[in-house]
């Protein structure tokens, strides 16, 4: 077999445009699995992926297709569509020469369609437009072709119309892949260079490493070296996914497959690293990798039951083995006890991790309000990055605060443009441009990430009746008038409820949380002050009245001084209790306050 018979391509699209279903049809047509083994979303291995109908992890499969006595090797990578997992898409593209750009023929071009198409153009890939769901009555092939041409700027004469559900057009698509996809350039005789695309932990095989061989070859018992981590290993297994793992003798130039090499942790196999032969006399430069995934949203995870702290710690360690983009560190709170400060790629990523902890490890968690990374310049000339409100320095020591801004692309039918502009303005957005294509509109805005992470996406879907789509990329850090708002109960700061916000919204959000806590905290035998403050200045206050015990109930007549004596004694007792008594905030109250943001 020569490398001219290999085709490496990724499937990219907006969420829910039919990537995984199309992958199913290609596997079925190429007989990668028997009919008995086939099921929907075959490449989505996690239960949560299948349940939600979304792809979280990019998956690779090797297929064989015969044409005119030639056997072509097709390496397909199914990628996620949600903006939180765009790093998976960019990573997958490094292993390919082409991309199938799937567009829903009923919905047209969406925000993530554009984002993924631009990623493919930047990676210098051959793009093959594919219109899916053409079997539906509401599909409009010509209209969508025009959108692709106008918005993305790629030729649409070779566009293939398919139905991933029925299998219509799959044969024509395979022919197009073979004729249009460039074959990989690389020779077996050249020194070994392989790109490390992904790594995950398997309970039976240890760390499995997904690689793309750029030049040379890999085989069992070969001694290899990882250039960036500067570590050496002996290959134990070499294989490909068909989609079942299948051991092979050799992985040659241009092929995509996996190796195992007694690597203990995924942290030893850095994504983007270059694999070479251990004793190569020539100094080889590493392959251009890709930017590491950087967490942008942070929050605290605490066990509902304090006894489950060790279980949570072990569970997070296990999740980290299969998700290198997830980070965590120890954190403690007076109100919540011991927990962890965790970093995520976005709110969906947070939700997925939370759901996996609940399902796979049976953990009930308290999640603190999400925050982002702020850059703080101090009066003494030093700078630091802070994502935890508990570490926020005193306001007098701060000279400037910079917050992260994003560049957002919003796609929507034209009729909802007014409501969307109003939403963006409310979130302190700065309009960049508006483009009209037919009856759809593309709005580009600069928005502070702090405003987006709470309820922006939900409100966008609500005001656009579900038709609006949203994609973003990190833009820059800008100076802003930001303040830390502390929540105090009975004079004690509850760090788990402290938050960072723009000064215009500090009072309203502080008042909301105080009201919520007043409703949720049970009454004590003394008055409780619930306050929101910026430094020493109280900006909102609610008072929870005391629970009154009738101490004179047993007095049957007698002199009034006896009753007065009992009431004065009660009053003095309440005063003392207020000074030394602790207010335990129940979990329900804490959760109620947090739900304001979520």
N, C-alpha and C positions, 0 to 999 in steps of 0.2 A: 504493500500500500504506500502510496506517495502522499505528500501533503496537499497535492492538487485535488485530491478527492475528499478533503476535509472542509466542512463549512461550520463556522462558529458564529452564532447569532443570539441576540437577546430579544425577548418580547417586552416591549415597553408600551405603556398606556396610562390614561387616567384611571382612577379607582372604579371598579365595576364596569369596565368596557369589554371584559371577556378574555383577559390574558390567560388565566388558568384553564378556562374551558377550551380555548384554542390549543393550549399545550396538551390537554387530554386527547383532543381529536388527532393531533399530530402523532402522539404516542400510539394511539389506537390504529391509525392508518399504517404506520411503520412497524406495527406488531411488536412494539416494545414490551407489552404485556398481553397475556391471553384475555379473552372476553370475561372469563370468570374472575380474573384478578383486577379488572378495570373497575374504577368507581369515580364519582365526581371529585374534582380538585385533587387528583391523585398525587400531585407534587406538594400539596399543603399537608405536611405531616402532623402539625399541632392540632389538637382538638378545637382550640379557640379560633384557629384559622378557618377550619371547615364550618364551624358554627356561624361565624360572622360573615363568611363568604369573602374574606380578604386574605391577601398574601402578606406575611410579615417578614419571612426570610426568603431571599432569593434561592431558587433550587435549580440544580443542573441535571440534565438527562442526556445520554448519548443514544442516538437512534441510527439505524441503518436503512438506507433507501436505495433500491436497485433501479438503474436506468441504463438501458442499452448495454447490458452485460457488465456494467460498472457498479461497484458497490460504494456508495457515498456514505461518509460518516458525518452525521449532523449532531453537533453539540449545541443543545438548546438551553438557554437560561431564562427561567420564568422569574420576573422581578415584581416587587410590590408596587402598588399604585399610589399609596398615600404619601403625602408630603413628609411625614415624620421619618419615613424609611427611604428617602431619596438617596442616602449614602449607599444603600444596598444596590441601587440602580447604577450609580457612578462606578461602583466597585465591579459590578458585573460587566460593564462596558469595556473594562481594561482587558477582558478575556476574549473579546469578540472583534470581528471585522465588519459586522453588519447588525442592523436592528430592524425588527418588524414593528412599525408604529401602528398600533391598533387604535382605530377610532370607531366609536359607536355610531352607526349610520342613522340612528334615531335622535341622538343627543348632539352630535357634532363635536367640534374641537372644544376641549375644556382646559382649565388652568394647568393641570398636571400633564396634559398632552403636550402643551407648549414647553413646559419646563423640561420634560424628558427628551423632547425632540431637540432642544438646544443643547442638552447634555451630550446627545449622540453626535450632533454637529461639531461640538467642541472636541469630542474624542475622535473626530475624523472618520466616523463610521458611514457605511453605505446604508441609507434609509429606504426601506420598502414600505410604502403606505398600504395598510390593509383595512378595508371597511368591513366591520363585523355587524351582525344582527340584521343583514339585508333581507331575511325572511319575514321580518315584522312589517305590518302594514304601514306603520308611521315612518319607515326608513326613507331617506331622501339622498340617494347616492351622489347625484350631480351637485346638489347644494353643499354637501359635506366636502366633496372634492375641491370646490371653489374656496371653501373656508381654509382647507389645508394649504392650498396654493397661495392665498392672500396673507394668512397669518404666519405660516411657518416659512413660506417661500421655497418649497421643494416641488419638483415636477410630479404631476399626478397622472400622466398618461399610462404609466405601468401599474396603476393601482389595482389591487386584487380585491374583488368583492366576495366575502365568505359568510357562512353562518356556522359559528363554532358549535352551536347546539345541534344542528341537523347534519353537519359534515359537508355542506355544500361549498364547493370551491377549494377544498383542502388539497386535492390532486394538483390543481393549477398553482396553488401557493407553493407546494413543494418544488414544482418545476421552476418557479420564479426564484426560489431560494438558491437552487443549484446554479442557475444562469446568472443571477444578479449579485449574489454574495461573493466577494473576493475570497480566494483561498489564502490560508495563512502563509506568510513568508518566513522561512526559517529552515535551516538545514540540520540534519542529524549529525553531520560531521563536525559542526561547529561546537565550541565549548558549551557546556550545559548552562542555560539560564532559564529559570522558571519563576513565574510571578505567583506569590502566595495571595490568593483571592479571599479566602475565608478559612476559619478554623473553628471547630466545635468539639465538645467532649462527648464521647460515646462510652457508655458504661462497660462495654465488652472490649472495645479496641483501644480505649484511651483517646488522646487527641487525634482527630482526623483533620487533615489539611487538604483543602481544595486548591489545585494549582493549574496554571496554564503554562505549558512548556513552550517557551519562545524559540529556543534553539537547543540542539543536542538531544539527549534522551535520559530517561530515568528507569531504573529497574531494581528489583529486589536485591538486598545486601550491598547496595552502593552506599559509599560514605559521602554524605552531603554536608554543606555548610550554609547556615543562614547568615547573610552578610551583615544586616543591621544589628541583630541580636548577638552576632559573633559566637554562635554555638554550632557544635557538630553532632550529627546523628547518623545511625545506620538504618536505611530503609527496611522495614519489616514486610510491608504489604504495598502493592501498587494495584490500583483498580479504577473502574469507571462506574457511573450510575446508569442503569438501563431501563427504568429508574431504580431497580434493585441493585445494591452494591455487587459488582462482579470483578473478581480478581483477574488481572491481565499480566503478561510477562513484562511488557515494556510500555511506557508512555513516550511517544516520539514528538518531535517538533511540530507544533500546531495543535496538539491534542489537549483536551481538558479532562482532568481526572483527580483522583485523591491518592494520598500516601499516608501511611502510619509509620512512625519512627521512634516509638518509646518516648514521645514528648509528654511530660507530666502535666503541664498546665497550658491553657490557651495563651496566657501572657508570654510564654516562651516562643510562640509562633505569631509574630506581629503581622497583621494584615498589611499587605503592600511590600513585604520583605522579598528579597531575591534569593533564590536557591541556586547554589553552584556546587561543583565537585569539590570535595574537601581539599585535595592536594593538587589543585591546579596551579602550575608554576606562574601563570600569567595573572597579573592583577586585573580583575574584572570590575567594571563600574556597575553599581546596582541599577536595576531597571527603574524607570520613573514610576514610582508607586502612586498613591492617591492620598489626598488629605485625610488625616485621621478624623473619625467622627467625634465631634465635640458636643457634650451635653449643653443644652440651652435652658432647660427648665429643671428646677430643683425643688424638692419638698422633703419633709420629714416623714418617715414610716415608723410607727410605734405599735407594738402588739397590744391588743385590747386587754389581754391577760398578761400581767408582768412576768409570770412564770414561763411564758413562751418566748422570752428574749433570745435564749440560746437556739431555739428552733428557727427563729427568724434569721439569726446570723448564719446558720448553716444553709438555710434555704436561699438567701441572697448569694452566698458563695457558689451554690450549684447553678443558679441562674446566670451568674457572671461567666461561668464556663462556656455557656452557649450564646452569650450576648455580650460581646466586647464593648459595645457602645454604652452599656449600663455601668454606672459607677456608684459606690456607696462608701460612707465613712461613719464612725461612731458619733453619736450625739446624745445628750441627756437634757431633760427638761424637768423643772420642778413639778409641773402639773401632770406630765405624761410619763415620767420615769426614763428608762433607758430605751434608746431607739437608734435609728440610722438616718443620716442625711444622704439622700439619693439624687443622682443626676440622670436626666432623661433627654431624649431627642425631641420630645414634644408631648402634648397632653395625651395623644393616643398611645404613645409608647408607655407613659405612666400608667394609663388605664390597663394596658395589656399586662404589664409586670404585676400590677395589683391583682388582676384577675388570675394570673398564673399562680401567685402566692396563695390565693384562696383555694384554688382548685387542686393544684398539685401537692400542696403542703398543708392544706386545711387550716390556714391562718386567718384570723379576723384582725384587721388593721385599722388604726387611726391614721389618716393622711392629713398633714398640715397644709395650709394654703400654699400653692406653688409660687416660686419666686424665680427671678432671673439673675444673671451675674452683673453686678454694678462695679464700675471702676471709680475708686474714690481717691482724690488728691487731697492730702492733708496739709495743714498749715506749716508743718515742719519740713515740707518738701518731699515726703515719701508718698508712694502710691501703693494701693492694694486692691485686689479684686475680692468682692464679698457677695455671696449668694444667700447667706443665712442672716436674717434680721437680728439674731441674738449677738452676732459679732459686730454689729454696727457701732462705729465710734461715736463719741459725743459730738453734737452739732457744732459746738464751738471749735472743734479740732478739724472740721471739714472746710476746705476751701472751694472744692468743686466736685460734683457728682456727675458721672457720665453713665447713661443707660443705653442698652442695645436697641437699635432700630432695625426694622426689616423692610425689604422691598416686596410689597404684596401685589400679586396679579389676581384680579377678581373677574370672573366670567359670569355673565348673567343675561337673561332676556332684557330687552330695552325698557320694558314697562316698569321694572323695579329699580331703575337707576337712581331715582330721587331718594328712596329709602336707604339705599346702600351708601350714597354720598353723605346722608345725614348720620348714619352709623359710623362711618370713617371719621367724620368731623368730631363727633362725640368722643371718639377714641384718640383724639389729638393727631389725626392723620394729616399729611401734607400731600395734596394731589400732584401726581407727576404728569400723567396724560390719560386721555380717553380716546379709544378707537372704536368705531362702529363698523360691524360687518353684517350686512343683512339686518335681521331683527335682533341681533345679539351685540353686546357691548363688552369691551375689555377695559377695565379700569386699573390703572397702576397707581399705587399709593405708597408713601413712606409712613410706617406706623411704628410706635414704640412697642417692643415685644411684651412689656409688662401689661399693657392694655389688651393685648391679643390673647394671652394665655388663659384668661378666665372664661369669658362667654362669647367671644367674637364669632367663632365658627357656628355656634348654635343659633345666635341671633341672625347671622347672615342666612342660614338655611331657613329660618322662620320667616324673615321678611321677603325672601325670594321664592317662597312656597316650595323649597327644596331644589330649585333649578340653579341656584348660585353655586359656583365652585371657587375654591380659594387655594392659592399656592404662594409660598414665600421663600425668600432666601435672605440670609443675614446681610445687612447693608453696612452699618457703621455704628460707632458709639458717639452719642451727642450729649452735650451738657444739658441738664434739666433741673428744674426746681423740685427736687424729691425730698421726702421726709420719712423718717421712721415713726410709725404710730404704735405706741405701747398700750396694751390693755391691762388695766389694774383691777384686781378684785380684793376688796378690803385692804387696800394699800400695797398688795403684793403684785409684782409684774408677772403676767402669764405669758412666757416667751413663745409658747406654741401658737398664740393668737396674734402676736406682733406682726406687722406687715409694713412694706415699703410702698408708698404711693405718691402721686403728684399732689402738690400742696392744695390745688383746687378741689380735690376729691377727698382730702383727709378727713374733714369734719363730717361729711355725709356718711362715709364708710365707717368711721369710728362710732357715730351715733347708731348706725344699723346694727353693729356688733353688740353694743351696749344693750340695745332693746332686746336683741335675741337672747342674750345671757340673762337678762332680767326675767324673761318668760321661762327660761329653762332651768335656772338654778333653784333648788328648793329653798324655802324660807328657813332661817335659823332663829334662835332666840334673841338675836340682836340684829340691828340694821346693817345692811351690807352696801357699801358704795362700789358701784361698777363704773370705772372711768376709762376714757381714751385720752392719751396725752402725747404731746410732742415735747420731749425733754421734760421740763418741770411744768409746762403749760397744759392745763386740762382743757381739751376741746369739746368733750362730750361727757355727760354724766347721767346715770340712772341710779336710783336708790331702791333697793329691795327692802320692803318693810319687814319688821321683825314678827316672828310668830308669837302671838300673845297667849300666855298661860294665865288662867284665871286663879290667882293665888288666894283670893278672898272668897272662893266658892264655899269653903267649909265654915265660914263665919256666920253663925246664926244670931244676928243681933249683936248686942253689946255696944260698947263705946266706939265712936268713929276713929279714935286715936289708934285702936288696935288694927283696924283696916289700913290706916295710913302708914303704920309701922311696917306692915307686910309689903305694901306697895313700894315704900322707900327701899326696903331690903332687896326687892326684885330689881328696882332701878339700878342700884349699886352693883348687883350681880351682873346685870346686862352690860354695864359700863366696863366691868372687869373682863367679861367674856369677849367684848369687842377688841380689847387691848391684846389679849393673849390667845384668843380663839382662831383656829384656822378654818378657812372655807375650802372644803373639798369640792372641786368642780366635777360633777358627774360626767361620764363619757357622753351622755345624750346632749348635755348642754354644749360641750365642746364641739361635737359633730354638728349641732344646729348652727353654731357660729361659723364653722368652716363652710357649711353649705351655701352661705351667702356668696362665696366666691366660686364655688364649683357648680 
